[in-house]
Amino acid sequence: MKRYLAELIGTFVLVFGGCGAAVLAGGKIGFAGVALAFGFSLLSMVYAIGSISGCHINPAVTVGLLLARKFEARSVPGYIIAQVAGGIIAASVLFIVARGTAAGYDPATAGFAANGYGAHSPGGYNLTAAFVTEIVLTFFLVFTVLGSTDIKAPVGFAGIPIGIVLTLIHLVGIPVTNTSVNPARSIGPALFVGGWALQQLWLFIVAPLIGAAIASGVYEIIRVSEPLIPARVAEAALPSEQLERAR
């Protein structure tokens, strides 16, 4: 239960931090600022909850780790439920904040950082472009997670490349789809926008899962045969560091 709660909290921070930057400050900080908000949110959570749950905070990452045999199947439903719940709660709190101005806030009109394609893409990109972008960028994310939590990777440093690659992903993807690569991130805002956001939501569930599966398959091909370790172990401090902190 503690791991599920950690995933809920971590997803809440990611969605509120990233989407909050877009909704509340996007006009001032631009795409680059929003990209950094998502990257810093994930980086922070890797170190805050990584040793507890592995800090998936993304159903696509959970599925990718499952397919790579770095995560147990029995925990997948609980992780995904917790992630989606965290995203919805974050969107709910963000909505309360956003409507706190004298002018109010209408998610359906303002967009509420929802993901979209066609007329709802920031750059007007069509369905095909959005689908390919989400697959490729999710591949980047899950491939980086798998590599940085590999048994040969430096222990305790996984958060840095994972946070950096999420920033890169948003710099590329925001003009195309507002960047999802995470079904839990997409579901929360879409529920408040309704209409077109719910109609297009399928893409931001299906494409990230495809990207995660491809990343898992490719990493399995190139990975040097070594024992596998769970992501939460790779993201934890070394035993010697843990002993030092306990003193």
RALINKA-V562764 format. One record per backbone hydrogen bond with DSSP energy under -1.0 kcal/mol. NH is the residue of the N-H (numbers start at 1). CO is the residue of the C=O. E is the energy in kcal/mol with one decimal. If there is no record, write none. Layout:
BEGIN
<<NH:CO:E> <NH:CO:E>>
END
This chain:
BEGIN
<<5:1:-2.4> <6:2:-2.3> <7:3:-2.0> <8:4:-2.3> <9:5:-2.6> <10:6:-2.8> <11:7:-2.4> <12:8:-2.2> <13:9:-2.4> <14:10:-2.2> <15:11:-2.8> <16:12:-2.9> <17:13:-2.6> <18:14:-2.6> <19:15:-1.9> <20:16:-1.1> <21:17:-1.5> <22:18:-1.7> <23:19:-3.0> <24:20:-2.8> <25:21:-1.5> <28:25:-1.7> <29:25:-2.5> <30:26:-1.9> <33:29:-1.4> <34:30:-1.9> <35:31:-2.6> <36:32:-2.2> <37:33:-2.0> <38:34:-2.1> <39:35:-2.4> <40:36:-3.2> <41:37:-2.0> <42:38:-2.2> <43:39:-2.6> <44:40:-2.5> <45:41:-2.0> <46:42:-2.2> <47:43:-1.3> <48:44:-1.6> <49:45:-3.1> <50:46:-1.2> <52:49:-1.4> <53:49:-2.6> <54:50:-1.1> <62:58:-2.1> <63:59:-2.5> <64:60:-2.4> <65:61:-2.7> <66:62:-2.0> <67:63:-2.6> <68:64:-1.5> <69:66:-1.7> <70:65:-3.1> <75:72:-1.2> <76:73:-1.3> <79:75:-2.2> <80:76:-2.6> <81:77:-2.5> <82:78:-2.2> <83:79:-2.5> <84:80:-2.6> <85:81:-2.5> <86:82:-2.4> <87:83:-2.1> <88:84:-2.3> <89:85:-2.7> <90:86:-2.2> <91:87:-2.1> <92:88:-2.2> <93:89:-2.5> <94:90:-2.5> <95:91:-2.2> <96:92:-1.8> <97:93:-2.1> <98:94:-3.1> <99:95:-2.0> <100:97:-1.8> <104:101:-1.1> <110:106:-2.9> <111:107:-2.5> <114:111:-2.3> <116:177:-1.1> <118:125:-3.8> <120:117:-1.8> <121:118:-1.6> <123:175:-2.0> <124:121:-1.3> <130:126:-2.4> <131:127:-2.9> <132:128:-2.5> <133:129:-2.4> <134:130:-2.5> <135:131:-1.9> <136:132:-2.7> <137:133:-2.7> <138:134:-1.9> <139:135:-2.1> <140:136:-2.1> <141:137:-1.9> <142:138:-2.8> <143:139:-2.7> <144:140:-2.0> <145:141:-2.3> <146:142:-2.6> <147:143:-2.4> <148:144:-2.9> <149:145:-1.2> <150:147:-1.1> <153:150:-1.4> <156:234:-2.3> <157:154:-1.3> <160:157:-1.2> <162:158:-1.8> <163:159:-2.5> <164:160:-2.3> <165:161:-2.6> <166:162:-1.7> <167:163:-1.6> <168:164:-2.3> <169:165:-2.7> <170:166:-1.9> <171:167:-2.1> <172:168:-1.8> <173:169:-2.8> <174:170:-2.2> <177:173:-2.7> <178:174:-1.2> <186:182:-1.5> <187:183:-2.4> <188:184:-1.3> <190:186:-1.7> <191:187:-1.8> <193:189:-2.0> <194:190:-2.9> <197:194:-1.9> <199:195:-1.9> <200:196:-2.1> <203:200:-1.2> <205:202:-1.3> <206:202:-3.0> <207:203:-2.2> <209:205:-1.1> <210:206:-2.1> <211:207:-2.6> <212:208:-2.3> <213:209:-2.0> <214:210:-2.4> <215:211:-2.3> <216:212:-2.2> <217:213:-2.2> <218:214:-2.8> <219:215:-2.5> <220:216:-1.9> <221:217:-1.4> <222:218:-1.9> <223:219:-2.0> <234:230:-1.8> <235:231:-1.8> <242:238:-2.3> <243:239:-2.2> <244:240:-1.8> <245:241:-2.0> <246:242:-1.4>>
END
